[in-house]
Amino acid sequence: MKIENILEAIGTQALDRFLALAGLPETAKIEALASVRYYRGSKEDREFMRSAQKLEQQWYDSLPDTPDYSVYKGEEILPDIWACWVAYSREYLRCMQNPRTILNKDLQGHHSIVQEIGRPNTIADLGCGIGYTSAALAQMFPQTKVYATNLADSAQFRICQKMAKMHRFSLVTSVEELPNIDCVFASEYFEHFESPIEHLKEVLAKNPKHLLIANAFSSVSLGHFDRYKIDGGWIEGKKVGRVFNQYLRKAGYEKVPTSCWNDRPTVWVKKPRYES
C-alpha cells in the first residue's frame, strides 16, 4: 500500500510497516531503533546494533585488498539503512523544503532548494537504499521522472522494487543505465566507491544541472574505505572531500550557499546558475 506522506514515515508504526514490507523479524526493530538513537548521538546504543557491527567488522577486515561487497546483499543491513533514512536522508529532504535555505549574497535566507531546482524533467536518487528517499522525491516533484539506483540481487533492491511500483519511480542497477539527468541526489553515496572521482565522472556524463550531495569520506562506517584511489595514488578519507569539490569546480559547477546544517546536502549547480 502506498505511503501517503513518505517524509512522515519515521515513527514506530512506520517502522512496523517497513519490517512487514521487508519480511524482517521483530528483533530487527530493536536494532533499527537503536541505530536511529546512535546516529542522533546516543553512543551507548551502539551495543544493540549487533548486525551492523558484525557487517562493519567484516567489511574492514576485508580491506584494503579484497573489499567484501557481500555486506550489502543480505537482510542484516536493512535496519541500519532504515535508520540512515530517518536520521540523514529524510533530514536532507526536509532541509530542501525549508523556504529560506538558499542564501543570497548577504547570507540571508532567500528561497528553498526545491525552488532553486525548479521543475526538472528527471531526478536520480543514487544508491537509494530502501527506496524511501526516491519515493519522497517523487512526491516532492510530482511532474518529474524519478530514477533510483541500487544493487541488483540484494535484499534492499527487492524492497525498492516494491516501493517503485507503489510510488512511481524507476529502479535501475547502475548509473550507466540512466538517461541524461537534470538533478542528482546522492546521500552518503560516493564514499562507497574506492575511486570516487572516477565514479563522479560517470555521474557527470549524465549532464546534471544540479547535484545535491552529502558526503562523509572521513567517517568510519560500513562500506567506507580507509583510503581512496584518486589520480593513480591513494588519499586518506579526511582529504577526499576537498579533492572532490575541486573536481566539481573544474567541471564547471559552483556551490550554492545554504543554511543547511554542516552544508548537507551541498547544492551544486552547473554554470551559469541562471539562464540568460
N, C-alpha and C positions, 0 to 999 in steps of 0.2 A: 504494500500500500504506500502511495506517495506521501512524503512528509511535507506538510503544507508550508511551514516556515523552517527551513533547514538550519538557520542561524540560531534558533532557539532549541535545537536538538542536543542538549547538553546534560540534562538532569538524569535522575535515577530511572525514570520511566523511559526516557530516550535511550539510555544505556541498555535497559532490558530489551527494548525493541531491536537495538543493534545486535545484541547477543543472540536473539532469536533469528535475525536475518543471517548471521554468520554461523549459526548452529553451534555456538560455544556453550560450555557448561557454566553453572552458577559460579564456580571458583574463579572464572575469568573476570567476574565482576569485581572481586576483591582486588585483583591486580590492576584493572583499569582505573578504579577509584584511587588506589594508592599511587599510580603513575601520575594522575592529574594533580594530586596533592604535592607529589615530589616536584613536578615541573613548575608548580606555583610556589616552591620554596621550602616545602616540608621535607628536609633531608632524611629524617627518621623513617619516612615511609618507603624508602628505597628497599628496605629489607623484605617488604611484601611484594616486590617486583621480581619474583623468582624467575619467571620465564625470560623476562627482558635481560636480567643479569646473566643468565645462562647463555643466551644468544650473544650478548655483548662479549662475554669471555671467549666464546667460540670464535667470534669474529676477530678479535685482537690476537688470539693465539695463531690465527692463520696468516697474519701479516708478518713481514712485508711481501713474502714471496708468492704465496698462493691464496689470495683473498677468497674466503669461503662464502660465495654468494647464496648458498643454500639457506642462509639465515633469514632471507627474505621470503622464502617459499611457503612455510607452514602456517598453521593457525596460531602458534605460540606468540607470534609477533603482533597479532591483531589487537590485544588490549592496549599495547603501547602505542599503536597507530591511532586508536581511538583517543587516547589521552593527548597525543600531539594535535589532533583535530581540535579538541576542547581548549587546550592551553595555548596553542600557537596559531594554527591556520585560521580558526574562527575569529580570533582577535585581530588578525591582519585584515580580514574581510570587514569586520566592524569598523576598523580604522578607515578603510576605504570609503565607507559611507558617511563618515563624520563631515558635516558641511563646512568645516573650517580647517581641514587637514592640510591642503595645499597653501603654502605661504607666498605672499607677494614679496616685492623687493625690500620692503620694510619689515619682513618676517612677521607679518600679521596674517591671521587666518583669512583665506580668501574664498576657497571653494573646496569641494570634495575630490578625492581621487577618482571616483566614479564620473564626476563631471569632467575632470581632466581628460579621462579616456574617451569620453563621448559615446558614440554609438558604433562600436567596432563590428565588423561583419563576422569576425572569428576571434575566439579566445582559446588558448590552450592551457590546461592545468597539467603541468609536468610532474610526473611522479605522484599520482593523485591519491595514493593510499587507499582508504576505504570508500572514496568517491563522494564524501560529504562536501568537500570544497567545490568539486565540479558541479554538484547539484545546486549548491548555493550560488555559484556564478551563473548558472542557467536561470535561477530565479531573479538574480540581480540584473541580468541583461536578457530579458525575455525575447528580444528580437535578434539575438546573436547566436550563431552556431558555436556551441561549446564542444571542444575536444578534450580528451583526457588520455594520458599515457600511463601505463602500468606494466608490470612484469607478467608475461604470459605464464600459464601453468602454475599460478600461485594462488593461495587462499584469498589474498586481497584482490586479485584480478577477478575471481569468481564472484566476490561481493560486488565489485564495481560493475560487472555485467548486469547484476540485478538492479543496481542503482541507476545505471544508464537507461534501462528500459522504463523505470519509474519516473525519471527526472530529465529526460530529453537532452542527453548529451551523448557524444560518440566516443567510444573507447577504442584505443589502438595500442599496440605493443611497443612502439618506438617513435622517436621524433621523425625518423625518415618517412614514416607513413603519413605524416601530417601534410596538408596543403600549406600554402602561404598563410601566415597567421598575423592578425593585426595586433593582438595583445597576448603576452605570455605571463602566466602566473606561476612562480616557482618557489614554493615554500620548503625550506630545508631540503633542497634537491641537489644542487651542484656539488656539495661536499661528499656525495655518494659516488662520485666519479674520480678515479685515480688521476685522470688527466682532464681536469675541469675546463681548462681553456679550450682544449680540442673539442670538447662537447659543446661549449658555448658557441664555437664557430658553427657547429651543426645547427644549433638553435637559431643563430642569426641568419643562416642561409634561408630561413623561412620568412625573412624580411619583416619582422615585427616593428610596428611604430612605437609601442610601449612595452616595457618589461617591468614587472612587479616582482622583486626578488628579496628573499630573506635567507641569507647565507649564514652558516655557522662553522666555518672551516676550523676554527681553533678549539672547538668543544670536543670532549671525549664522549662519544655516543655510538650506538650500534650503527654500523655501516660507514662510519667516518674513518679517514686514514690518518696515520701519524704524520705522513708527509705526502706531498703531491708532486706529480711529474709535470713540469712546465718547461717548454723550450729545451727539451733534451736533458734537463737537470732535475734535481729534487729540491723542493722548498717545504719547510715546516708549515703546519697548518696556520699558525698565527700570522704568517706573512702573505698568505694566498689572497686574502680579501683585497689588499692594496693592488696586487698584480691584476686581479680580476677586474677591478674598477678601472685601472689604467687601460686594459684592453678594450673595455666598453667605450671609453672616451676616444681611443684611437679608431674605433669602428664607427664613430660619428654619433655617439649617444651622449646626452648630458643628464646629470642628476637633477631632478626636480626637488626643491626644498619642501619638506613637510614637517608636521609636528608629531609624526608617528614616534612612539617610544622606541628609542635605540635605532631609529631610522629603519624600522621594519614594518611593512615592506619598504624597501628602497624603490623609488619610482624613477625609471629611466625612460627618456623619450628620444627618438631619433631626430636629429636636427634637420630642418628647422622645427622648433617646437610648435609654432603656429604657422599654418599655411597662409601664404600671401594671397 
